[in-house]
């Protein structure tokens, strides 16, 4: 009887292992071994704004969990179209992510986009929900929302309202305010939140619907005045500032949100792996504390829940665009 050599035995064992169901499953699962190199997180806005702040916070924690560096890349241009299109065109392997704001569903309604948010992207998880602050320069006359509305009606077409760009969440928050208040104010789009904020502080524009996270330290420092918050409940960080709704525009509400996406053809096991890492990070006590200190609430979701939210939000945004008479440019 011929004995098996040690080498032959090893080869036979390897052959059996490779043919086993567990081994075949490991070979066919694209999430096995993922990630094995740095992941790029594209933020389609300038540094310093709310989407950038929270993208960096989450990316650091997710990178620590996955054991790979998360490189935040501020890919600006065309109000967010450039960075978003970059991700849509990227290899769907989980190594290029999009961290976007509510502009994700708004921008294609007012700008011709070479992508479709429902067809070309898959959700990883919602990141946060927050409100906006209706702010004015500290040197301006209005002390309340009604003061501002009265001034705007006395000077139709003479007051400017800044935004972080055409199709941004700040833009549509302003359009909602303009429509609800029945006032004629002029929209002035900027490159991003920091640029709009700087011109408001300098008094070159009179109104801005500023994301709560980026506006909070500036309001606390007295560099600009907050008249109202766009949520239905007062913000925990500013309990003395009334809501726009309780200031006379009943049921006025506009939320700011942020979420992470991948190209739609990204393998579902990879999406699930990323979802676990992101949602785990959002539940960390120090992350929750940091977000809430800036007026935002962590909002972990499943990929399917985010996809459903995006589909609903597109419909809501389209209705607002119709009311405001906005069409794709």
C-alpha positions as CSV (number, residue, x, y, z in Angstrom):
1,X,0.0,0.0,0.0
2,X,1.4,3.3,-1.1
3,X,1.7,6.0,1.6
4,X,0.8,9.6,0.8
5,X,3.7,11.9,1.0
6,X,3.3,15.0,3.3
7,X,3.2,17.2,0.2
8,X,0.6,15.1,-1.4
9,X,-1.5,15.2,1.7
10,X,-1.3,19.0,1.9
11,X,-2.3,19.3,-1.7
12,X,-5.3,17.0,-1.2
13,X,-6.3,19.0,1.9
14,X,-6.0,22.3,0.0
15,X,-8.1,20.9,-2.8
16,X,-10.8,19.8,-0.4
17,X,-10.8,23.1,1.4
18,X,-11.0,25.1,-1.9
19,X,-13.9,22.9,-2.9
20,X,-15.8,23.2,0.4
21,X,-19.0,25.3,0.6
22,X,-17.4,27.7,3.2
23,X,-14.4,28.3,1.0
24,X,-16.5,28.8,-2.1
25,X,-18.7,31.3,-0.2
26,X,-15.6,33.2,1.0
27,X,-14.3,33.4,-2.5
28,X,-17.6,34.7,-3.9
29,X,-18.3,37.2,-1.1
30,X,-16.9,40.6,-2.2
31,X,-17.0,41.8,1.4
32,X,-14.3,39.3,2.4
33,X,-11.1,41.2,2.8
34,X,-12.8,44.5,2.3
35,X,-11.4,47.0,2.7
36,X,-7.7,46.3,2.0
37,X,-6.7,49.9,1.0
38,X,-7.8,53.5,1.8
39,X,-11.3,54.6,1.0
40,X,-12.0,58.0,-0.5
41,X,-15.0,60.0,0.8
42,X,-16.0,62.7,-1.7
43,X,-17.7,65.8,-0.2
44,X,-19.0,67.9,-3.0
45,X,-18.8,71.2,-1.0
46,X,-16.1,73.5,0.3
47,X,-14.4,72.7,3.7
48,X,-15.9,74.2,6.9
49,X,-19.6,73.7,6.1
50,X,-22.0,71.3,7.9
51,X,-21.6,68.4,5.4
52,X,-17.8,68.7,5.6
53,X,-17.8,68.9,9.5
54,X,-19.8,65.7,10.0
55,X,-18.2,63.8,7.1
56,X,-14.8,64.2,8.7
57,X,-16.1,63.3,12.1
58,X,-17.7,60.0,10.8
59,X,-15.0,59.2,8.4
60,X,-12.4,59.1,11.2
61,X,-14.4,56.7,13.3
62,X,-15.4,54.5,10.3
63,X,-11.7,54.3,9.3
64,X,-10.7,53.2,12.8
65,X,-13.4,50.5,12.7
66,X,-12.4,49.2,9.2
67,X,-8.7,49.5,9.8
68,X,-8.2,51.7,6.8
69,X,-7.7,55.4,6.2
70,X,-10.8,57.3,5.1
71,X,-9.6,60.2,2.9
72,X,-12.1,63.1,2.8
73,X,-11.9,64.8,-0.6
74,X,-13.7,68.1,-1.1
75,X,-14.5,67.9,-4.8
76,X,-16.3,71.2,-5.4
77,X,-17.8,72.6,-8.6
78,X,-21.2,73.4,-10.1
79,X,-22.9,73.6,-6.7
80,X,-22.1,69.9,-6.0
81,X,-22.7,68.4,-9.4
82,X,-19.0,67.8,-10.0
83,X,-18.3,65.8,-6.9
84,X,-21.5,63.8,-7.1
85,X,-20.9,62.9,-10.7
86,X,-17.4,61.8,-9.8
87,X,-18.8,59.2,-7.5
88,X,-21.5,58.1,-9.9
89,X,-18.8,57.4,-12.5
90,X,-16.4,55.7,-10.1
91,X,-15.6,52.0,-9.9
92,X,-18.5,50.5,-7.8
93,X,-16.2,48.6,-5.5
94,X,-16.8,50.4,-2.2
95,X,-13.6,52.5,-2.3
96,X,-15.3,55.7,-3.4
97,X,-18.1,57.1,-1.3
98,X,-20.3,60.2,-1.5
99,X,-21.1,62.1,1.6
100,X,-23.8,64.5,0.6
101,X,-26.4,66.8,2.1
102,X,-30.0,67.5,1.3
103,X,-28.6,69.1,-1.9
104,X,-28.4,65.5,-3.2
105,X,-32.1,65.5,-4.0
106,X,-32.5,69.2,-4.6
107,X,-29.7,70.1,-7.1
108,X,-31.0,67.9,-10.0
109,X,-34.3,69.7,-9.7
110,X,-32.8,73.1,-10.5
111,X,-29.6,72.1,-12.4
112,X,-29.2,69.8,-15.3
113,X,-27.4,66.8,-13.8
114,X,-25.7,64.0,-15.8
115,X,-26.9,61.5,-13.2
116,X,-30.1,60.3,-11.5
117,X,-30.0,60.1,-7.7
118,X,-32.3,57.1,-7.6
119,X,-30.9,55.3,-10.6
120,X,-27.2,55.9,-10.1
121,X,-26.7,55.7,-6.3
122,X,-27.3,53.3,-3.5
123,X,-27.6,54.5,0.1
124,X,-25.2,53.4,2.9
125,X,-26.8,55.2,5.8
126,X,-28.3,58.6,6.8
127,X,-25.8,60.4,8.9
128,X,-27.6,63.3,10.6
129,X,-30.8,65.4,10.8
130,X,-30.6,69.0,11.8
131,X,-32.5,72.3,11.4
132,X,-31.5,75.7,9.9
133,X,-31.3,79.0,11.6
134,X,-32.8,82.1,10.0
135,X,-30.0,84.5,10.6
136,X,-29.3,88.2,9.9
137,X,-26.2,90.5,10.5
138,X,-25.9,91.7,14.1
139,X,-26.0,95.2,12.8
140,X,-29.4,94.8,11.1
141,X,-32.7,96.2,12.5
142,X,-34.9,93.0,12.7
143,X,-35.0,91.3,16.1
144,X,-37.7,88.8,15.3
145,X,-39.0,86.8,12.3
146,X,-42.0,89.2,12.0
147,X,-39.7,92.2,12.1
148,X,-37.9,90.7,9.1
149,X,-41.1,90.0,7.2
150,X,-42.4,93.5,7.8
151,X,-39.1,95.0,6.6
152,X,-39.1,92.8,3.5
153,X,-42.7,93.8,2.6
154,X,-41.8,97.5,3.1
155,X,-38.8,97.0,0.7
156,X,-39.9,94.5,-2.0
157,X,-37.0,93.2,-4.0
158,X,-34.4,95.1,-2.0
159,X,-33.3,92.5,0.6
160,X,-30.9,89.7,-0.4
161,X,-31.0,86.1,0.9
162,X,-27.8,84.2,0.6
163,X,-27.4,80.5,-0.1
164,X,-24.6,78.0,-0.3
165,X,-25.4,77.6,-4.0
166,X,-28.3,77.0,-6.4
167,X,-30.0,73.8,-5.5
168,X,-28.5,73.6,-2.0
169,X,-30.5,72.9,1.2
170,X,-30.0,76.5,2.2
171,X,-31.4,77.7,-1.1
172,X,-34.6,75.7,-0.7
173,X,-35.0,76.7,2.9
174,X,-34.9,80.3,1.7
175,X,-37.4,79.6,-1.1
176,X,-39.8,78.0,1.5
177,X,-39.4,81.0,3.7
178,X,-40.0,83.5,0.9
179,X,-43.1,81.6,-0.3
180,X,-44.6,81.1,3.2
181,X,-44.0,84.8,4.2
182,X,-45.2,86.2,0.9
183,X,-42.2,88.4,0.5
184,X,-40.1,89.5,-2.5
185,X,-36.4,88.9,-1.6
186,X,-33.5,88.3,-4.0
187,X,-31.6,85.0,-4.0
188,X,-27.8,85.3,-4.0
189,X,-26.0,82.0,-4.5
190,X,-22.5,81.5,-3.1
191,X,-19.8,78.8,-3.6
192,X,-20.5,77.3,-0.2
193,X,-21.7,77.8,3.4
194,X,-18.5,79.6,4.6
195,X,-18.6,82.1,1.8
196,X,-22.3,82.9,2.3
197,X,-21.7,83.2,6.1
198,X,-18.8,85.6,5.7
199,X,-20.8,87.9,3.5
200,X,-23.8,87.8,5.9
201,X,-21.5,88.7,8.8
202,X,-20.1,91.6,6.7
203,X,-23.6,92.8,6.0
204,X,-23.3,92.3,2.2
205,X,-26.4,90.2,2.3
206,X,-29.3,90.6,4.8
207,X,-30.7,87.0,5.3
208,X,-29.3,83.5,5.4
209,X,-30.9,80.1,6.3
210,X,-27.7,78.8,7.9
211,X,-27.2,75.1,8.8
212,X,-27.4,74.9,12.6
213,X,-24.1,73.1,13.0
214,X,-22.1,75.7,11.2
215,X,-24.1,78.7,12.6
216,X,-24.0,77.7,16.3
217,X,-20.6,79.0,17.2
218,X,-21.1,82.2,15.3
219,X,-24.4,82.9,16.9
220,X,-22.9,82.2,20.3
221,X,-20.0,84.5,19.6
222,X,-22.4,87.3,18.6
223,X,-21.1,87.4,15.1
224,X,-24.7,87.1,13.6
225,X,-28.2,87.1,15.0
226,X,-30.6,84.2,14.9
227,X,-34.3,85.0,14.6
228,X,-35.8,81.6,14.3
229,X,-35.1,77.8,13.8
230,X,-36.7,75.8,11.0
231,X,-37.7,72.7,13.0
232,X,-41.1,72.4,14.6
233,X,-39.5,72.2,18.1
234,X,-36.9,74.7,19.5
235,X,-33.3,73.5,19.1
236,X,-31.8,72.1,22.3
237,X,-28.7,74.2,21.8
238,X,-30.7,77.4,21.5
239,X,-33.9,77.0,23.7
240,X,-34.5,80.8,23.8
241,X,-34.7,81.1,20.0
242,X,-38.3,80.5,18.7
243,X,-39.2,78.4,15.8
244,X,-40.2,80.0,12.5
245,X,-43.5,78.2,12.9
246,X,-44.3,79.7,16.3
247,X,-43.2,83.1,15.0
248,X,-46.2,83.3,12.7
249,X,-45.5,80.9,9.8
250,X,-47.5,78.0,11.2
251,X,-46.2,74.5,10.4
252,X,-43.1,75.9,8.7
253,X,-40.5,73.2,8.7
254,X,-37.3,72.5,6.7
255,X,-34.8,69.9,7.8
256,X,-31.1,69.6,6.9
257,X,-29.8,66.1,6.5
258,X,-26.6,64.3,5.5
259,X,-26.0,60.8,4.2
260,X,-23.5,58.5,2.6
261,X,-23.9,56.8,-0.8
262,X,-22.0,54.5,-3.2
263,X,-22.5,53.9,-7.0
264,X,-25.6,51.7,-7.4
265,X,-23.7,48.7,-8.7
266,X,-21.6,48.3,-5.6
267,X,-22.0,44.7,-4.3
268,X,-24.6,44.5,-1.6
269,X,-22.3,42.7,0.9
270,X,-19.8,45.7,0.6
271,X,-22.7,48.1,1.2
272,X,-23.8,46.1,4.2
273,X,-20.2,46.1,5.5
274,X,-20.0,49.9,5.2
275,X,-23.5,50.3,6.7
276,X,-22.4,48.4,9.8
277,X,-19.3,50.5,10.2
278,X,-21.1,53.8,9.7
279,X,-24.1,53.0,12.0
280,X,-21.8,51.7,14.7
281,X,-19.8,55.0,14.5
282,X,-23.0,57.0,14.8
283,X,-23.9,55.2,18.0
284,X,-20.6,56.1,19.7
285,X,-21.2,58.3,22.8
286,X,-18.5,60.8,21.7
287,X,-19.9,61.1,18.2
288,X,-23.5,61.6,19.5
289,X,-22.2,64.3,21.9
290,X,-20.2,66.1,19.2
291,X,-23.2,66.2,16.8
292,X,-25.7,67.3,19.5
293,X,-23.4,70.1,20.6
294,X,-23.8,71.5,17.1
295,X,-27.6,71.0,17.0
296,X,-27.7,67.8,14.9
297,X,-29.1,64.4,15.7
298,X,-27.3,61.2,14.6
299,X,-29.6,59.3,12.2
300,X,-28.4,55.8,11.5
301,X,-30.5,53.9,8.9
302,X,-30.4,50.7,6.8
303,X,-29.5,51.1,3.2
304,X,-33.1,50.4,2.2
305,X,-34.5,53.0,4.5
306,X,-32.2,55.6,3.0
307,X,-33.1,54.7,-0.5
308,X,-36.8,55.0,0.4
309,X,-36.2,58.4,2.0
310,X,-34.4,59.7,-1.1
311,X,-37.3,58.7,-3.3
312,X,-39.8,60.5,-1.0
313,X,-37.6,63.6,-0.7
314,X,-37.3,63.9,-4.5
315,X,-41.0,64.2,-4.7
316,X,-41.2,66.8,-1.9
317,X,-38.5,68.9,-3.5
318,X,-40.2,68.8,-6.9
319,X,-43.3,70.3,-5.3
320,X,-41.4,73.1,-3.7
321,X,-39.6,73.8,-7.0
322,X,-43.0,74.1,-8.7
323,X,-44.3,76.6,-6.1
324,X,-41.2,78.7,-6.5
325,X,-41.3,78.5,-10.2
326,X,-37.8,76.9,-10.4
327,X,-36.8,74.9,-13.5
328,X,-33.5,73.1,-14.4
329,X,-31.0,75.5,-15.8
